[in-house]
Amino acid sequence: MAEPLLAISDLSAGYGETVVLHGVSLALAPGDTLALLGRNGVGKTTLLATIMGHTRRHRGDIRLAGTPIGALPSYARARAGLGYVPQEREIFPSLSVLENLEVAERPGPDGQARWTVARVYELFPRLAERRDHRGNQLSGGEQQMLAIGRALMGNPSVLLLDEPLEGLAPIIVEGLMAALNRLREAEGLTLVLVEQHAAMALEFAPRALVLDRGRVVHDGPSQELARDPQALQRLVGVVG
């Protein structure tokens, strides 16, 4: 079996002395897409933040392309190939769309720069139209496009997305999902998607991992979970 691109083993982490994640393990091959599900407050955001180095790791191992990254600062993890789209988007409000993209520009870990401003504009034409507008002049959907585009400018091999569809109109959600499908199918990115819309996430990602109280309580094919409304209700709190 080929070595996983992202491998997490027996990971416990949290904030200060407070442990939120307990013994989490998972492995993703290049090109895999994972839906990370669970009720509010079970540790989904904490897991992404821990992968990026924003929390305190109490125990366990995080490896990217076989290299341990658990002791690296966040910027070094980004340079190693992790891209992060936080729930709060965190774009720079006083910078233009173009400046937000340019400030994040760096080659990937292999030295290649597959993602450029022009390619981000191709993926999100609306950003090209708004290139001179400041971050605080954008709509919520435009800000989310910019947050994803900015993460891509780091040329990551793994993209972590924390509820990118939250609070957006259905037509914007449709466009964002089309973009994510392109990233998976045409670009071969490894994606981890945290999403409250369980049915949409299960349809998008072939594999689903469910957290409850910081522990993995389900890890398997998405369609099996989607076809079991009782399990979905028990694990995630929704039906379908």
Short mmCIF file of the C-alpha atoms (twelve columns), coordinates in Angstrom:
data_MODEL
# 
_entry.id   MODEL 
# 
loop_
_atom_site.group_PDB 
_atom_site.id 
_atom_site.type_symbol 
_atom_site.label_atom_id 
_atom_site.label_alt_id 
_atom_site.label_comp_id 
_atom_site.label_asym_id 
_atom_site.label_seq_id 
_atom_site.Cartn_x 
_atom_site.Cartn_y 
_atom_site.Cartn_z 
_atom_site.pdbx_PDB_model_num 
ATOM 1   C CA . MET A 1   0.000   0.000  0.000   1 
ATOM 2   C CA . ALA A 2   1.278   3.463  -0.898  1 
ATOM 3   C CA . GLU A 3   2.250   5.797  1.903   1 
ATOM 4   C CA . PRO A 4   -0.606  8.116  2.974   1 
ATOM 5   C CA . LEU A 5   -0.320  11.775 2.057   1 
ATOM 6   C CA . LEU A 6   -1.808  12.850 5.395   1 
ATOM 7   C CA . ALA A 7   -1.562  10.480 8.353   1 
ATOM 8   C CA . ILE A 8   -2.770  11.173 11.888  1 
ATOM 9   C CA . SER A 9   -2.127  8.641  14.631  1 
ATOM 10  C CA . ASP A 10  -3.532  8.566  18.192  1 
ATOM 11  C CA . LEU A 11  -3.901  12.346 18.238  1 
ATOM 12  C CA . SER A 12  -5.004  14.083 21.429  1 
ATOM 13  C CA . ALA A 13  -5.051  17.884 21.433  1 
ATOM 14  C CA . GLY A 14  -6.888  20.945 22.671  1 
ATOM 15  C CA . TYR A 15  -6.455  24.396 24.126  1 
ATOM 16  C CA . GLY A 16  -4.017  24.753 26.991  1 
ATOM 17  C CA . GLU A 17  -4.670  21.947 29.456  1 
ATOM 18  C CA . THR A 18  -8.162  21.306 28.037  1 
ATOM 19  C CA . VAL A 19  -8.135  18.204 25.833  1 
ATOM 20  C CA . VAL A 20  -10.744 18.264 23.060  1 
ATOM 21  C CA . LEU A 21  -9.551  15.473 20.767  1 
ATOM 22  C CA . HIS A 22  -8.965  11.974 22.141  1 
ATOM 23  C CA . GLY A 23  -6.967  9.377  20.204  1 
ATOM 24  C CA . VAL A 24  -7.988  10.453 16.693  1 
ATOM 25  C CA . SER A 25  -6.440  8.493  13.829  1 
ATOM 26  C CA . LEU A 26  -6.964  8.748  10.079  1 
ATOM 27  C CA . ALA A 27  -5.031  8.370  6.842   1 
ATOM 28  C CA . LEU A 28  -5.667  9.986  3.462   1 
ATOM 29  C CA . ALA A 29  -4.089  9.020  0.161   1 
ATOM 30  C CA . PRO A 30  -3.348  11.579 -2.566  1 
ATOM 31  C CA . GLY A 31  -6.625  12.667 -4.156  1 
ATOM 32  C CA . ASP A 32  -8.851  11.423 -1.325  1 
ATOM 33  C CA . THR A 33  -11.861 13.464 -0.208  1 
ATOM 34  C CA . LEU A 34  -13.113 13.170 3.369   1 
ATOM 35  C CA . ALA A 35  -16.301 14.586 4.887   1 
ATOM 36  C CA . LEU A 36  -15.729 15.387 8.565   1 
ATOM 37  C CA . LEU A 37  -19.104 15.341 10.320  1 
ATOM 38  C CA . GLY A 38  -20.582 15.600 13.794  1 
ATOM 39  C CA . ARG A 39  -22.753 17.753 15.985  1 
ATOM 40  C CA . ASN A 40  -21.669 21.229 17.009  1 
ATOM 41  C CA . GLY A 41  -18.832 21.311 19.513  1 
ATOM 42  C CA . VAL A 42  -17.551 17.757 19.011  1 
ATOM 43  C CA . GLY A 43  -14.076 18.732 17.807  1 
ATOM 44  C CA . LYS A 44  -14.276 19.100 14.013  1 
ATOM 45  C CA . THR A 45  -12.830 22.608 13.894  1 
ATOM 46  C CA . THR A 46  -10.298 21.647 16.562  1 
ATOM 47  C CA . LEU A 47  -9.080  18.759 14.409  1 
ATOM 48  C CA . LEU A 48  -8.449  21.028 11.420  1 
ATOM 49  C CA . ALA A 49  -6.832  23.637 13.670  1 
ATOM 50  C CA . THR A 50  -4.609  20.959 15.203  1 
ATOM 51  C CA . ILE A 51  -3.495  19.709 11.803  1 
ATOM 52  C CA . MET A 52  -2.506  23.309 11.052  1 
ATOM 53  C CA . GLY A 53  -0.706  23.770 14.384  1 
ATOM 54  C CA . HIS A 54  -3.117  26.198 16.038  1 
ATOM 55  C CA . THR A 55  -3.765  24.124 19.176  1 
ATOM 56  C CA . ARG A 56  -1.734  22.280 21.781  1 
ATOM 57  C CA . ARG A 57  -0.893  18.698 20.831  1 
ATOM 58  C CA . HIS A 58  -0.831  16.501 23.927  1 
ATOM 59  C CA . ARG A 59  -0.118  13.170 22.255  1 
ATOM 60  C CA . GLY A 60  0.061   11.574 18.832  1 
ATOM 61  C CA . ASP A 61  1.637   12.012 15.443  1 
ATOM 62  C CA . ILE A 62  0.823   14.070 12.344  1 
ATOM 63  C CA . ARG A 63  2.661   13.275 9.112   1 
ATOM 64  C CA . LEU A 64  2.484   14.887 5.680   1 
ATOM 65  C CA . ALA A 65  3.954   12.832 2.845   1 
ATOM 66  C CA . GLY A 66  5.695   10.719 5.469   1 
ATOM 67  C CA . THR A 67  7.336   13.648 7.233   1 
ATOM 68  C CA . PRO A 68  6.414   14.398 10.878  1 
ATOM 69  C CA . ILE A 69  4.934   17.909 11.097  1 
ATOM 70  C CA . GLY A 70  3.395   17.841 14.578  1 
ATOM 71  C CA . ALA A 71  6.169   19.989 16.069  1 
ATOM 72  C CA . LEU A 72  6.313   22.496 13.198  1 
ATOM 73  C CA . PRO A 73  4.867   26.018 13.426  1 
ATOM 74  C CA . SER A 74  1.819   26.787 11.285  1 
ATOM 75  C CA . TYR A 75  3.730   28.637 8.571   1 
ATOM 76  C CA . ALA A 76  6.056   25.672 8.090   1 
ATOM 77  C CA . ARG A 77  3.092   23.312 7.758   1 
ATOM 78  C CA . ALA A 78  1.645   25.581 5.070   1 
ATOM 79  C CA . ARG A 79  4.967   25.516 3.218   1 
ATOM 80  C CA . ALA A 80  5.004   21.723 3.526   1 
ATOM 81  C CA . GLY A 81  1.725   21.489 1.616   1 
ATOM 82  C CA . LEU A 82  -1.251  22.226 3.882   1 
ATOM 83  C CA . GLY A 83  -3.891  24.732 2.813   1 
ATOM 84  C CA . TYR A 84  -6.484  25.979 5.314   1 
ATOM 85  C CA . VAL A 85  -9.800  27.749 4.782   1 
ATOM 86  C CA . PRO A 86  -10.994 28.708 8.280   1 
ATOM 87  C CA . GLN A 87  -14.646 29.082 9.176   1 
ATOM 88  C CA . GLU A 88  -14.143 32.817 9.814   1 
ATOM 89  C CA . ARG A 89  -12.496 33.218 6.348   1 
ATOM 90  C CA . GLU A 90  -9.980  35.692 7.838   1 
ATOM 91  C CA . ILE A 91  -9.319  37.598 4.633   1 
ATOM 92  C CA . PHE A 92  -7.556  40.940 4.977   1 
ATOM 93  C CA . PRO A 93  -10.330 43.582 4.987   1 
ATOM 94  C CA . SER A 94  -8.159  46.527 3.923   1 
ATOM 95  C CA . LEU A 95  -6.425  44.710 1.054   1 
ATOM 96  C CA . SER A 96  -7.878  44.325 -2.414  1 
ATOM 97  C CA . VAL A 97  -8.859  40.949 -3.815  1 
ATOM 98  C CA . LEU A 98  -5.666  40.927 -5.861  1 
ATOM 99  C CA . GLU A 99  -3.527  41.862 -2.859  1 
ATOM 100 C CA . ASN A 100 -5.172  39.162 -0.712  1 
ATOM 101 C CA . LEU A 101 -4.151  36.608 -3.326  1 
ATOM 102 C CA . GLU A 102 -0.661  37.931 -3.946  1 
ATOM 103 C CA . VAL A 103 0.257   38.052 -0.256  1 
ATOM 104 C CA . ALA A 104 -0.367  34.284 -0.003  1 
ATOM 105 C CA . GLU A 105 1.529   33.344 -3.146  1 
ATOM 106 C CA . ARG A 106 4.235   30.715 -2.711  1 
ATOM 107 C CA . PRO A 107 5.347   27.595 -4.597  1 
ATOM 108 C CA . GLY A 108 4.247   24.177 -3.430  1 
ATOM 109 C CA . PRO A 109 6.523   21.792 -1.519  1 
ATOM 110 C CA . ASP A 110 7.840   20.464 -4.839  1 
ATOM 111 C CA . GLY A 111 8.834   23.983 -5.902  1 
ATOM 112 C CA . GLN A 112 6.047   24.203 -8.487  1 
ATOM 113 C CA . ALA A 113 3.476   26.997 -8.650  1 
ATOM 114 C CA . ARG A 114 0.443   25.411 -10.257 1 
ATOM 115 C CA . TRP A 115 -1.893  28.020 -8.813  1 
ATOM 116 C CA . THR A 116 -1.520  31.612 -9.919  1 
ATOM 117 C CA . VAL A 117 -3.767  34.655 -9.693  1 
ATOM 118 C CA . ALA A 118 -4.924  33.973 -13.252 1 
ATOM 119 C CA . ARG A 119 -5.911  30.394 -12.396 1 
ATOM 120 C CA . VAL A 120 -7.804  31.504 -9.293  1 
ATOM 121 C CA . TYR A 121 -9.677  34.020 -11.452 1 
ATOM 122 C CA . GLU A 122 -10.491 31.212 -13.870 1 
ATOM 123 C CA . LEU A 123 -11.885 29.111 -11.017 1 
ATOM 124 C CA . PHE A 124 -13.796 32.084 -9.569  1 
ATOM 125 C CA . PRO A 125 -14.541 34.608 -12.352 1 
ATOM 126 C CA . ARG A 126 -16.378 36.818 -9.864  1 
ATOM 127 C CA . LEU A 127 -13.069 37.529 -8.123  1 
ATOM 128 C CA . ALA A 128 -11.613 38.798 -11.397 1 
ATOM 129 C CA . GLU A 129 -14.519 41.218 -11.669 1 
ATOM 130 C CA . ARG A 130 -13.907 42.392 -8.098  1 
ATOM 131 C CA . ARG A 131 -10.109 42.341 -8.169  1 
ATOM 132 C CA . ASP A 132 -9.744  45.971 -7.062  1 
ATOM 133 C CA . HIS A 133 -12.357 45.829 -4.287  1 
ATOM 134 C CA . ARG A 134 -11.180 45.569 -0.686  1 
ATOM 135 C CA . GLY A 135 -11.971 42.512 1.362   1 
ATOM 136 C CA . ASN A 136 -14.566 44.357 3.456   1 
ATOM 137 C CA . GLN A 137 -16.436 45.379 0.289   1 
ATOM 138 C CA . LEU A 138 -17.173 41.798 -0.734  1 
ATOM 139 C CA . SER A 139 -20.309 39.774 -0.117  1 
ATOM 140 C CA . GLY A 140 -20.140 36.669 2.050   1 
ATOM 141 C CA . GLY A 141 -19.976 34.419 -0.995  1 
ATOM 142 C CA . GLU A 142 -17.228 36.489 -2.568  1 
ATOM 143 C CA . GLN A 143 -15.266 36.424 0.668   1 
ATOM 144 C CA . GLN A 144 -15.522 32.639 0.725   1 
ATOM 145 C CA . MET A 145 -14.293 32.416 -2.861  1 
ATOM 146 C CA . LEU A 146 -11.373 34.639 -1.885  1 
ATOM 147 C CA . ALA A 147 -10.579 32.536 1.189   1 
ATOM 148 C CA . ILE A 148 -10.409 29.402 -0.958  1 
ATOM 149 C CA . GLY A 149 -8.452  31.187 -3.679  1 
ATOM 150 C CA . ARG A 150 -5.969  32.524 -1.151  1 
ATOM 151 C CA . ALA A 151 -5.396  29.013 0.239   1 
ATOM 152 C CA . LEU A 152 -4.794  27.722 -3.288  1 
ATOM 153 C CA . MET A 153 -2.142  30.396 -3.882  1 
ATOM 154 C CA . GLY A 154 0.068   28.443 -1.457  1 
ATOM 155 C CA . ASN A 155 -0.101  25.491 -3.901  1 
ATOM 156 C CA . PRO A 156 -1.134  22.945 -1.246  1 
ATOM 157 C CA . SER A 157 -1.340  19.194 -1.649  1 
ATOM 158 C CA . VAL A 158 -4.013  18.968 1.093   1 
ATOM 159 C CA . LEU A 159 -6.830  21.505 1.470   1 
ATOM 160 C CA . LEU A 160 -8.706  21.753 4.790   1 
ATOM 161 C CA . LEU A 161 -12.089 23.505 4.588   1 
ATOM 162 C CA . ASP A 162 -14.051 24.438 7.709   1 
ATOM 163 C CA . GLU A 163 -17.753 24.903 6.868   1 
ATOM 164 C CA . PRO A 164 -17.189 26.837 3.627   1 
ATOM 165 C CA . LEU A 165 -20.916 26.837 2.779   1 
ATOM 166 C CA . GLU A 166 -22.194 28.271 6.060   1 
ATOM 167 C CA . GLY A 167 -24.692 31.111 5.676   1 
ATOM 168 C CA . LEU A 168 -24.484 31.298 1.888   1 
ATOM 169 C CA . ALA A 169 -27.338 31.484 -0.627  1 
ATOM 170 C CA . PRO A 170 -28.137 28.253 -2.529  1 
ATOM 171 C CA . ILE A 171 -26.866 29.619 -5.849  1 
ATOM 172 C CA . ILE A 172 -23.520 30.505 -4.231  1 
ATOM 173 C CA . VAL A 173 -23.341 27.078 -2.588  1 
ATOM 174 C CA . GLU A 174 -23.894 25.462 -5.980  1 
ATOM 175 C CA . GLY A 175 -21.030 27.427 -7.507  1 
ATOM 176 C CA . LEU A 176 -18.667 26.670 -4.630  1 
ATOM 177 C CA . MET A 177 -19.433 22.964 -4.778  1 
ATOM 178 C CA . ALA A 178 -18.734 22.986 -8.520  1 
ATOM 179 C CA . ALA A 179 -15.357 24.589 -7.775  1 
ATOM 180 C CA . LEU A 180 -14.566 22.009 -5.087  1 
ATOM 181 C CA . ASN A 181 -15.494 19.219 -7.489  1 
ATOM 182 C CA . ARG A 182 -13.043 20.652 -9.979  1 
ATOM 183 C CA . LEU A 183 -10.309 20.784 -7.340  1 
ATOM 184 C CA . ARG A 184 -10.897 17.139 -6.565  1 
ATOM 185 C CA . GLU A 185 -11.441 15.719 -10.034 1 
ATOM 186 C CA . ALA A 186 -9.307  17.888 -12.311 1 
ATOM 187 C CA . GLU A 187 -6.609  19.019 -9.895  1 
ATOM 188 C CA . GLY A 188 -6.332  15.885 -7.752  1 
ATOM 189 C CA . LEU A 189 -6.217  17.781 -4.454  1 
ATOM 190 C CA . THR A 190 -6.739  15.899 -1.220  1 
ATOM 191 C CA . LEU A 191 -9.710  17.554 0.514   1 
ATOM 192 C CA . VAL A 192 -11.039 17.485 4.071   1 
ATOM 193 C CA . LEU A 193 -14.464 19.123 4.303   1 
ATOM 194 C CA . VAL A 194 -16.170 20.046 7.572   1 
ATOM 195 C CA . GLU A 195 -19.817 20.669 6.784   1 
ATOM 196 C CA . GLN A 196 -23.095 20.897 8.711   1 
ATOM 197 C CA . HIS A 197 -25.150 19.992 5.621   1 
ATOM 198 C CA . ALA A 198 -24.627 16.267 6.055   1 
ATOM 199 C CA . ALA A 199 -26.493 15.136 2.924   1 
ATOM 200 C CA . MET A 200 -24.465 17.461 0.709   1 
ATOM 201 C CA . ALA A 201 -21.185 16.473 2.333   1 
ATOM 202 C CA . LEU A 202 -21.953 12.757 2.018   1 
ATOM 203 C CA . GLU A 203 -22.839 13.170 -1.644  1 
ATOM 204 C CA . PHE A 204 -19.620 15.094 -2.294  1 
ATOM 205 C CA . ALA A 205 -17.093 12.996 -0.379  1 
ATOM 206 C CA . PRO A 206 -16.718 9.225  -0.875  1 
ATOM 207 C CA . ARG A 207 -15.613 8.762  2.739   1 
ATOM 208 C CA . ALA A 208 -17.094 10.117 5.966   1 
ATOM 209 C CA . LEU A 209 -15.567 10.382 9.418   1 
ATOM 210 C CA . VAL A 210 -17.821 11.318 12.341  1 
ATOM 211 C CA . LEU A 211 -16.594 12.772 15.627  1 
ATOM 212 C CA . ASP A 212 -18.438 12.724 18.927  1 
ATOM 213 C CA . ARG A 213 -16.927 14.314 22.047  1 
ATOM 214 C CA . GLY A 214 -13.553 14.432 20.344  1 
ATOM 215 C CA . ARG A 215 -13.449 10.748 19.402  1 
ATOM 216 C CA . VAL A 216 -13.929 8.972  16.075  1 
ATOM 217 C CA . VAL A 217 -17.255 7.117  16.239  1 
ATOM 218 C CA . HIS A 218 -17.621 6.313  12.539  1 
ATOM 219 C CA . ASP A 219 -15.248 6.027  9.591   1 
ATOM 220 C CA . GLY A 220 -16.466 4.498  6.360   1 
ATOM 221 C CA . PRO A 221 -18.051 4.945  2.925   1 
ATOM 222 C CA . SER A 222 -20.318 7.980  2.753   1 
ATOM 223 C CA . GLN A 223 -23.083 6.259  0.824   1 
ATOM 224 C CA . GLU A 224 -23.484 3.569  3.490   1 
ATOM 225 C CA . LEU A 225 -24.095 6.291  6.062   1 
ATOM 226 C CA . ALA A 226 -26.363 8.249  3.712   1 
ATOM 227 C CA . ARG A 227 -28.537 5.155  3.233   1 
ATOM 228 C CA . ASP A 228 -28.925 4.617  6.994   1 
ATOM 229 C CA . PRO A 229 -31.097 7.439  8.398   1 
ATOM 230 C CA . GLN A 230 -31.113 5.932  11.889  1 
ATOM 231 C CA . ALA A 231 -27.317 5.923  12.036  1 
ATOM 232 C CA . LEU A 232 -27.232 9.431  10.591  1 
ATOM 233 C CA . GLN A 233 -29.641 10.649 13.230  1 
ATOM 234 C CA . ARG A 234 -27.679 8.940  16.002  1 
ATOM 235 C CA . LEU A 235 -24.259 10.124 14.867  1 
ATOM 236 C CA . VAL A 236 -24.905 13.549 13.380  1 
ATOM 237 C CA . GLY A 237 -28.332 14.539 14.654  1 
ATOM 238 C CA . VAL A 238 -29.952 14.868 11.240  1 
ATOM 239 C CA . VAL A 239 -31.897 12.625 8.865   1 
ATOM 240 C CA . GLY A 240 -30.749 12.663 5.241   1 
# 
